[in-house]
Amino acid sequence: MAASTVIKNFRDSTIRLFDGATPTPAQLEVTLEAGDFSLSGLSSTLHEVTPYLDRGELATLRKTNRTFPTGSWTCHFADLSDGSDQTMTDFLLKGGSYGGNVSTLPGEVYCVKIQLDIEGTDHGDTAGDHQITLDDCHVTLDYSDGDPSSLSASFVVYGAITMS
């Protein structure tokens, strides 16, 4: 199959969140988002690369410490927390109706899976739709008053990253 020639934009993506429950994880499609999802720090090795010098000249490169990509997105603020309705804040902070969520990563820190679905076929993209899956993400939130008020989610990816 040939590489895609359809340029994607903010209208083509959907963010989905999953907890670690098995066999059926809780999930939430993020709504009211601004279309500014970002992902930084991807590399072929997911490790720091350290140069070793031989009398001031490059001798070799070596992988050292594991690196952890980061990312973010912003949503227009409509609802914060609710005991029965589903909100992004509750899903990401394990509160309200999502108080029983299960972390995707064992241990004391609550993590989720983030999936970005990118539409292609609806636009005639012969390469099809695309997907980025980020396992074991620890997410923090920031609230900002404004016109409109917003919630910004920032995350660190501690697990596997798959792209298709």
KEZADREN-256776 format. One record per residue (C-alpha): x negated, y negated, z; residue number from 1; residue in one letter. Coordinates in Angstrom, 2 decimals, decimal comma. Layout:
REM residues N
> X_Y_Z_num_residu
> X_Y_Z_NUM_A
...
REM end
This chain:
REM residues 164
> X_Y_Z_num_residu
> 0,00_0,00_0,00_1_M
> -1,30_-3,43_-0,88_2_A
> -2,03_-6,08_1,71_3_A
> 0,81_-8,46_2,43_4_S
> 1,06_-11,70_0,49_5_T
> 4,01_-13,05_2,50_6_V
> 2,88_-15,78_4,87_7_I
> 4,51_-15,39_8,29_8_K
> 5,75_-18,19_10,52_9_N
> 7,38_-18,70_13,91_10_F
> 10,79_-17,66_12,58_11_R
> 9,60_-14,12_11,84_12_D
> 8,58_-12,97_15,33_13_S
> 10,44_-11,45_18,26_14_T
> 8,92_-10,95_21,72_15_I
> 10,04_-7,88_23,68_16_R
> 9,13_-6,95_27,26_17_L
> 9,06_-3,43_28,73_18_F
> 8,47_-2,13_32,24_19_D
> 6,80_1,20_33,01_20_G
> 9,84_3,30_33,92_21_A
> 9,96_6,71_32,26_22_T
> 11,53_8,12_30,22_23_P
> 13,51_4,95_29,49_24_T
> 11,77_1,65_30,32_25_P
> 13,74_-1,47_31,15_26_A
> 13,42_-3,93_28,29_27_Q
> 14,26_-7,52_27,50_28_L
> 14,16_-9,49_24,26_29_E
> 12,82_-12,97_25,02_30_V
> 15,26_-15,68_23,90_31_T
> 15,12_-19,46_23,65_32_L
> 11,41_-19,27_22,91_33_E
> 9,62_-22,03_21,08_34_A
> 7,86_-19,82_18,53_35_G
> 4,36_-20,50_19,86_36_D
> 3,21_-16,99_20,86_37_F
> -0,59_-16,82_20,95_38_S
> -3,15_-14,07_21,51_39_L
> -6,86_-14,79_22,02_40_S
> -10,03_-12,81_22,58_41_G
> -9,53_-9,91_20,20_42_L
> -12,68_-8,17_19,01_43_S
> -13,59_-4,81_17,55_44_S
> -15,24_-3,71_20,80_45_T
> -13,29_-5,48_23,58_46_L
> -16,61_-5,92_25,33_47_H
> -18,94_-8,81_25,95_48_E
> -21,82_-8,72_23,50_49_V
> -25,24_-9,51_24,93_50_T
> -28,24_-10,30_22,73_51_P
> -31,58_-8,82_23,81_52_Y
> -34,63_-10,69_22,65_53_L
> -38,10_-9,50_21,76_54_D
> -40,45_-12,42_22,44_55_R
> -37,77_-14,94_21,58_56_G
> -36,35_-13,15_18,52_57_E
> -33,19_-11,06_18,32_58_L
> -34,00_-7,39_18,89_59_A
> -30,51_-5,97_19,27_60_T
> -26,97_-6,58_20,48_61_L
> -25,44_-4,47_23,25_62_R
> -21,93_-4,10_24,60_63_K
> -21,72_-4,91_28,31_64_T
> -18,64_-5,78_30,40_65_N
> -15,12_-5,08_29,16_66_R
> -13,22_-8,17_28,00_67_T
> -9,51_-8,76_28,42_68_F
> -7,64_-10,72_25,75_69_P
> -5,25_-13,44_26,89_70_T
> -2,15_-15,04_25,48_71_G
> 0,89_-17,17_26,09_72_S
> 4,29_-18,30_24,88_73_W
> 6,78_-20,99_25,85_74_T
> 10,55_-20,82_26,35_75_C
> 13,12_-23,55_26,69_76_H
> 14,41_-23,43_30,26_77_F
> 18,04_-22,35_30,72_78_A
> 18,16_-20,00_33,74_79_D
> 15,66_-19,09_36,42_80_L
> 16,88_-16,11_38,42_81_S
> 20,07_-14,16_38,75_82_D
> 21,07_-11,10_40,75_83_G
> 23,14_-9,59_37,95_84_S
> 22,25_-11,35_34,68_85_D
> 18,99_-10,68_32,88_86_Q
> 16,42_-13,49_32,83_87_T
> 12,86_-13,53_31,54_88_M
> 11,68_-14,96_34,86_89_T
> 13,18_-12,06_36,81_90_D
> 11,69_-9,51_34,39_91_F
> 8,20_-11,00_34,57_92_L
> 8,22_-11,62_38,34_93_L
> 10,11_-8,42_39,24_94_K
> 13,00_-10,27_40,83_95_G
> 16,78_-10,56_40,66_96_G
> 18,38_-7,93_38,44_97_S
> 14,86_-6,61_37,62_98_Y
> 13,77_-6,13_41,24_99_G
> 13,56_-2,38_40,66_100_G
> 11,27_-2,61_37,65_101_N
> 8,23_-0,32_37,55_102_V
> 4,74_-1,56_36,69_103_S
> 3,13_-0,21_33,52_104_T
> -0,17_0,02_35,41_105_L
> -0,47_2,04_38,64_106_P
> -1,46_0,04_41,70_107_G
> -0,28_-3,01_43,59_108_E
> -0,18_-5,48_40,67_109_V
> 3,00_-5,58_38,57_110_Y
> 2,25_-5,36_34,84_111_C
> 4,47_-5,11_31,75_112_V
> 4,15_-4,14_28,10_113_K
> 4,56_-7,01_25,62_114_I
> 5,53_-6,25_22,05_115_Q
> 5,54_-8,78_19,22_116_L
> 7,61_-7,69_16,22_117_D
> 6,87_-9,63_13,03_118_I
> 9,41_-9,38_10,23_119_E
> 8,14_-8,82_6,71_120_G
> 10,51_-6,63_4,72_121_T
> 13,39_-9,14_4,90_122_D
> 11,13_-11,53_2,96_123_H
> 10,15_-9,04_0,27_124_G
> 6,90_-8,11_1,99_125_D
> 5,77_-4,84_0,40_126_T
> 3,49_-4,16_3,38_127_A
> 6,56_-3,96_5,64_128_G
> 7,10_-5,25_9,15_129_D
> 4,25_-5,67_11,62_130_H
> 3,91_-5,06_15,34_131_Q
> 1,43_-5,96_18,06_132_I
> 1,77_-3,96_21,27_133_T
> -0,06_-5,09_24,40_134_L
> -0,10_-2,60_27,28_135_D
> -0,55_-3,41_30,97_136_D
> -0,20_-7,21_30,87_137_C
> -0,23_-9,27_34,05_138_H
> 1,92_-12,35_33,44_139_V
> 2,10_-15,67_35,28_140_T
> 4,69_-18,41_34,71_141_L
> 4,57_-22,20_34,74_142_D
> 7,64_-24,46_34,85_143_Y
> 7,66_-27,96_33,35_144_S
> 10,37_-30,63_33,46_145_D
> 10,91_-32,31_30,14_146_G
> 13,20_-32,73_27,17_147_D
> 13,69_-29,81_27,16_148_P
> 12,37_-28,31_30,39_149_S
> 10,27_-25,24_29,73_150_S
> 8,78_-22,05_31,10_151_L
> 5,31_-21,09_29,90_152_S
> 4,21_-17,48_30,22_153_A
> 0,47_-16,73_30,30_154_S
> -0,86_-13,19_30,29_155_F
> -3,99_-11,06_30,46_156_V
> -4,06_-7,72_28,62_157_V
> -5,62_-4,97_30,76_158_Y
> -4,50_-2,01_28,63_159_G
> -4,50_-0,82_25,04_160_A
> -3,82_-3,08_22,07_161_I
> -2,26_-1,62_18,96_162_T
> -1,53_-3,44_15,72_163_M
> 0,35_-2,14_12,72_164_S
REM end
